[in-house]
């Protein structure tokens, strides 16, 4: 009953937490310099707009009436709380607002266009990270201080130390034919080939895998160190506890103690990241998508920030915040599945 009450409270807390996050971010972007009003004024001045609205060929001046019209166009003539309420309720988290950089396209249309790409990229990288790092961490724990553990630790830390953009550029240089004489195996950039629409279903799948191999490899290598060492240290900690010695003292084999007892408890810290599967298409891939020119959510968010495209940026932020909050609850739920002894009762 305590667990049910805990999760109910967590779900209800999502609403005020989400409002707090979006309200703070919405307020910050409303008052930072270089917003849509300032950019529109700069564009008008650059073409020599005079107070009468005609081009003069020189740097023009903007009258108060023209500035007021620009503020009305972007909705900056209204009080802050009215702008936030319109964004939250009327425009449905800004999804119905038109993008400042892409005319005739709403924030939701842009997000929907990029969603599939980032979903494939994020889910693939997330799953492969755990499929590789958990077994590797288990093997390193069972072979602690042996040659395999030492060599694999060196490889893991070298991969972790290389910045993602640098590692991505190295991969492109080695395997995308950017340097004459090296391998030209994988595409240089993009998510699909130009003839993608003409391929069969299996051909399309192979084409996507071909394009995503290097970006996903770059993404997975960046997560190696944290997940692998977390799994290794967690399992080593469980192996040294009294209940493992009790299993061995009762005649149980070491394999039984590890696989039936220690492993399950060692997965509890790993479950912290399971909830982030809901946000993998929005976070953690901005640099990689930029290096490989992948038209995904990460690259869209970067373009929105640089171009002051507030509707798109706030749309991505609101979805990321909402899915992140739900993901935290999912992580707590996985805690309970892995270890039913976990108690959420307030002390």
C-alpha positions as CSV (number, residue, x, y, z in Angstrom):
1,X,0.0,0.0,0.0
2,X,2.9,2.3,0.8
3,X,4.3,1.7,-2.6
4,X,1.1,2.5,-4.3
5,X,0.7,5.8,-2.4
6,X,4.3,6.7,-3.2
7,X,3.8,6.3,-7.0
8,X,0.5,8.2,-6.8
9,X,2.3,11.1,-5.1
10,X,5.1,10.9,-7.7
11,X,2.6,11.1,-10.6
12,X,0.8,14.1,-9.0
13,X,4.2,15.9,-8.4
14,X,4.9,15.7,-12.1
15,X,2.4,18.5,-12.8
16,X,3.9,21.2,-10.5
17,X,7.4,20.1,-11.3
18,X,6.7,20.4,-15.0
19,X,5.1,23.8,-14.6
20,X,8.1,25.0,-12.6
21,X,10.6,23.8,-15.2
22,X,8.8,25.3,-18.2
23,X,7.9,28.5,-16.4
24,X,11.5,29.1,-15.5
25,X,12.8,28.4,-19.0
26,X,10.0,30.3,-20.6
27,X,10.9,33.3,-18.5
28,X,14.6,33.1,-19.3
29,X,14.1,33.0,-23.0
30,X,11.6,35.9,-22.9
31,X,14.2,38.3,-21.5
32,X,17.5,37.2,-23.0
33,X,18.9,39.5,-25.7
34,X,18.8,38.5,-29.4
35,X,15.2,37.4,-29.4
36,X,12.9,37.4,-32.4
37,X,12.0,41.0,-32.0
38,X,15.6,42.1,-32.0
39,X,16.4,39.9,-34.9
40,X,13.5,41.2,-36.9
41,X,14.6,44.8,-36.2
42,X,18.2,44.0,-37.3
43,X,16.9,42.5,-40.6
44,X,14.8,45.6,-41.3
45,X,17.8,47.8,-40.6
46,X,20.1,45.8,-42.8
47,X,17.9,46.5,-45.8
48,X,17.6,50.2,-45.0
49,X,14.1,50.4,-43.7
50,X,13.2,54.0,-42.9
51,X,10.4,55.2,-40.6
52,X,8.1,55.3,-43.6
53,X,8.8,51.7,-44.4
54,X,10.8,52.3,-47.6
55,X,14.3,51.1,-48.3
56,X,16.9,53.8,-48.3
57,X,20.0,51.7,-49.1
58,X,21.5,52.7,-45.8
59,X,21.0,51.5,-42.3
60,X,17.4,52.3,-41.6
61,X,15.8,53.4,-38.4
62,X,12.8,51.7,-36.7
63,X,10.0,53.9,-35.5
64,X,8.2,53.1,-32.2
65,X,5.1,52.1,-34.2
66,X,7.1,49.6,-36.2
67,X,8.7,48.1,-33.1
68,X,5.3,47.9,-31.5
69,X,3.9,46.1,-34.6
70,X,6.8,43.6,-34.4
71,X,6.1,42.9,-30.7
72,X,2.4,42.4,-31.5
73,X,3.4,39.9,-34.3
74,X,5.5,37.8,-31.9
75,X,3.1,38.2,-29.0
76,X,5.6,40.2,-26.9
77,X,3.1,43.1,-26.3
78,X,1.2,41.0,-23.7
79,X,2.2,40.5,-20.0
80,X,4.5,37.6,-19.2
81,X,1.8,35.5,-17.5
82,X,-0.5,35.8,-20.5
83,X,2.2,34.7,-22.9
84,X,3.0,31.7,-20.7
85,X,-0.7,30.7,-20.4
86,X,-1.2,31.0,-24.1
87,X,1.9,28.8,-24.7
88,X,0.8,26.3,-22.1
89,X,-2.9,25.9,-22.8
90,X,-4.0,27.6,-26.0
91,X,-0.9,26.6,-28.1
92,X,-0.6,23.2,-26.3
93,X,2.9,23.5,-25.0
94,X,3.8,25.7,-28.0
95,X,3.3,22.8,-30.5
96,X,0.8,24.8,-32.5
97,X,3.0,27.9,-32.7
98,X,4.7,28.6,-36.0
99,X,8.4,28.3,-36.1
100,X,10.4,31.5,-36.5
101,X,13.0,29.9,-38.8
102,X,10.8,27.6,-40.9
103,X,7.8,29.6,-42.2
104,X,4.4,27.7,-42.5
105,X,5.6,25.0,-40.1
106,X,4.6,24.5,-36.5
107,X,6.9,23.3,-33.8
108,X,5.0,20.0,-33.7
109,X,5.5,19.4,-37.4
110,X,9.2,20.0,-37.2
111,X,9.5,17.7,-34.2
112,X,7.4,15.0,-35.8
113,X,9.7,15.1,-38.9
114,X,12.8,14.5,-36.8
115,X,11.2,12.2,-34.3
116,X,11.6,8.9,-36.3
117,X,15.3,9.5,-36.9
118,X,16.2,10.3,-33.3
119,X,14.0,7.4,-32.1
120,X,15.9,4.9,-34.2
121,X,19.3,6.4,-33.3
122,X,18.5,6.8,-29.6
123,X,16.9,3.4,-29.0
124,X,19.6,1.5,-30.9
125,X,22.4,3.3,-29.0
126,X,20.7,2.9,-25.7
127,X,20.0,-0.8,-26.1
128,X,23.4,-1.6,-27.5
129,X,25.1,0.3,-24.6
130,X,23.4,-1.9,-22.0
131,X,23.7,-5.1,-24.0
132,X,27.5,-4.6,-24.2
133,X,28.3,-2.9,-21.0
134,X,26.4,-5.1,-18.6
135,X,28.0,-8.4,-19.8
136,X,31.4,-6.7,-20.0
137,X,31.1,-5.3,-16.4
138,X,30.1,-8.8,-15.2
139,X,33.2,-10.4,-16.9
140,X,35.5,-7.7,-15.5
141,X,34.2,-8.3,-12.0
142,X,34.6,-12.1,-12.3
143,X,38.2,-11.5,-13.7
144,X,39.1,-8.6,-11.4
145,X,42.8,-7.6,-11.6
146,X,43.4,-10.2,-14.3
147,X,44.9,-9.3,-17.7
148,X,41.4,-9.1,-19.4
149,X,40.2,-6.6,-16.7
150,X,43.3,-4.4,-17.1
151,X,43.3,-4.4,-20.9
152,X,39.6,-3.8,-21.2
153,X,39.8,-0.9,-18.6
154,X,42.5,0.8,-20.7
155,X,40.3,0.4,-23.9
156,X,37.2,1.7,-22.1
157,X,38.9,4.7,-20.6
158,X,40.6,5.6,-23.9
159,X,37.2,5.6,-25.6
160,X,35.6,7.6,-22.8
161,X,38.4,10.2,-22.8
162,X,38.0,11.0,-26.5
163,X,35.4,13.7,-27.1
164,X,32.4,12.5,-29.1
165,X,33.0,15.0,-31.9
166,X,36.6,14.1,-32.2
167,X,35.9,10.4,-32.2
168,X,33.2,10.9,-34.8
169,X,35.6,12.8,-37.0
170,X,38.2,10.1,-36.7
171,X,35.7,7.5,-37.7
172,X,34.6,9.5,-40.7
173,X,38.3,9.9,-41.7
174,X,39.1,6.2,-41.4
175,X,35.9,4.7,-42.8
176,X,34.2,7.3,-45.0
177,X,36.8,7.9,-47.6
178,X,37.6,11.5,-46.5
179,X,41.4,10.6,-46.6
180,X,42.7,9.1,-49.8
181,X,44.0,5.6,-49.4
182,X,41.8,4.7,-46.4
183,X,38.6,2.7,-46.3
184,X,35.5,4.1,-47.9
185,X,33.0,1.7,-46.3
186,X,30.3,3.9,-44.7
187,X,28.5,7.0,-45.8
188,X,29.9,10.3,-44.9
189,X,26.7,11.8,-43.5
190,X,23.0,11.7,-43.5
191,X,20.4,9.1,-42.4
192,X,19.4,7.5,-45.7
193,X,20.6,7.4,-49.3
194,X,19.1,9.5,-52.1
195,X,17.5,6.4,-53.6
196,X,16.0,5.3,-50.3
197,X,12.4,5.5,-51.5
198,X,13.1,3.1,-54.4
199,X,14.4,0.3,-52.1
200,X,12.5,-2.7,-50.8
201,X,11.7,-3.0,-47.1
202,X,14.8,-5.0,-46.4
203,X,16.8,-2.7,-48.6
204,X,15.6,0.3,-46.6
205,X,16.6,-1.4,-43.3
206,X,20.1,-2.2,-44.6
207,X,20.4,1.4,-45.9
208,X,19.6,2.8,-42.4
209,X,21.9,0.4,-40.7
210,X,24.7,1.4,-43.1
211,X,24.2,5.1,-42.4
212,X,23.8,4.6,-38.6
213,X,26.7,2.3,-37.9
214,X,29.3,5.0,-37.2
215,X,27.1,7.4,-35.3
216,X,25.7,4.6,-33.1
217,X,29.3,3.3,-32.5
218,X,30.3,6.8,-31.5
219,X,27.3,7.0,-29.1
220,X,28.0,3.6,-27.5
221,X,31.7,4.2,-26.9
222,X,30.9,7.4,-25.1
223,X,28.7,5.4,-22.5
224,X,31.2,2.5,-22.1
225,X,33.1,3.7,-19.1
226,X,30.3,4.8,-16.8
227,X,28.0,1.8,-17.4
228,X,30.8,-0.8,-17.5
229,X,32.5,0.3,-14.3
230,X,29.2,0.8,-12.5
231,X,28.2,-2.8,-13.3
232,X,31.6,-4.1,-12.3
233,X,31.9,-2.3,-9.0
234,X,28.3,-3.0,-8.1
235,X,28.8,-6.8,-8.6
236,X,32.1,-6.8,-6.7
237,X,30.4,-5.1,-3.8
238,X,27.6,-7.8,-3.8
239,X,30.2,-10.6,-4.0
240,X,31.9,-9.4,-0.8
241,X,28.7,-9.3,1.3
242,X,27.7,-11.8,4.0
243,X,24.8,-13.4,2.1
244,X,27.1,-14.5,-0.6
245,X,29.4,-16.1,1.9
246,X,26.4,-17.8,3.5
247,X,25.4,-19.3,0.2
248,X,28.9,-20.7,-0.3
249,X,29.0,-21.9,3.3
250,X,25.9,-23.9,2.8
251,X,27.5,-25.7,-0.1
252,X,26.2,-23.6,-3.0
253,X,28.5,-23.2,-5.9
254,X,30.1,-19.9,-6.8
255,X,28.2,-19.7,-10.1
256,X,24.9,-20.1,-8.2
257,X,25.8,-17.4,-5.7
258,X,26.7,-15.0,-8.6
259,X,23.9,-15.7,-11.1
260,X,21.0,-16.3,-8.7
261,X,21.8,-13.9,-5.9
262,X,24.5,-11.3,-6.5
263,X,23.6,-10.4,-10.0
264,X,20.1,-9.3,-9.3
265,X,21.1,-7.0,-6.5
266,X,24.0,-5.6,-8.5
267,X,21.5,-4.4,-11.2
268,X,19.8,-2.0,-8.8
269,X,22.3,0.9,-9.5
270,X,22.1,0.1,-13.3
271,X,18.3,0.5,-13.1
272,X,18.8,4.2,-12.5
273,X,19.4,4.8,-16.2
274,X,16.6,2.6,-17.5
275,X,14.1,5.4,-17.2
276,X,16.1,7.6,-19.5
277,X,15.0,5.4,-22.4
278,X,12.0,7.8,-22.7
279,X,14.3,10.7,-23.4
280,X,17.0,9.1,-25.6
281,X,15.6,10.6,-28.7
282,X,15.9,14.2,-27.3
283,X,19.2,14.1,-25.3
284,X,22.7,12.9,-25.6
285,X,23.1,13.0,-29.3
286,X,23.4,16.7,-30.3
287,X,27.1,16.6,-31.0
288,X,27.0,13.3,-32.8
289,X,24.1,14.3,-35.0
290,X,25.9,17.5,-35.9
291,X,29.1,15.7,-36.8
292,X,27.3,13.1,-39.0
293,X,24.7,15.6,-40.3
294,X,21.8,13.5,-39.1
295,X,18.5,15.3,-39.2
296,X,17.4,14.3,-35.7
297,X,16.0,16.0,-32.6
298,X,19.4,16.8,-31.2
299,X,20.4,18.8,-34.3
300,X,17.0,20.5,-34.4
301,X,17.4,21.6,-30.8
302,X,20.8,23.0,-31.5
303,X,19.5,24.9,-34.6
304,X,16.6,26.2,-32.5
305,X,18.9,27.5,-29.8
306,X,21.4,29.1,-32.2
307,X,18.6,30.6,-34.3
308,X,16.5,31.8,-31.3
309,X,13.6,29.7,-32.6
310,X,11.8,29.8,-29.3
311,X,8.6,27.8,-30.2
312,X,10.7,24.8,-31.4
313,X,13.1,25.0,-28.5
314,X,10.3,25.2,-25.9
315,X,8.5,22.4,-27.6
316,X,11.5,20.1,-27.4
317,X,12.2,21.2,-23.8
318,X,8.7,20.5,-22.7
319,X,8.6,17.0,-24.2
320,X,12.1,16.3,-22.7
321,X,11.1,17.5,-19.3
322,X,7.8,15.6,-19.2
323,X,9.3,12.3,-20.4
324,X,12.3,12.8,-18.0
325,X,9.9,13.1,-15.1
326,X,8.0,10.0,-16.1
327,X,11.3,8.2,-16.7
328,X,12.3,8.9,-13.1
329,X,9.1,7.2,-11.9
330,X,9.8,4.3,-14.3
331,X,13.3,3.9,-12.7
332,X,11.7,3.7,-9.2
333,X,9.3,1.1,-10.5
334,X,12.1,-1.0,-11.9
335,X,13.8,-0.7,-8.5
336,X,10.8,-2.5,-7.0
337,X,10.8,-5.2,-9.7
338,X,14.5,-5.9,-9.2
339,X,14.4,-5.8,-5.4
340,X,11.0,-6.2,-3.7
341,X,12.6,-5.4,-0.3
342,X,12.9,-1.7,-1.3
343,X,10.6,0.3,0.9
344,X,9.4,3.8,0.0
345,X,7.8,4.4,3.4
346,X,8.7,7.8,4.9
347,X,10.9,7.5,8.1
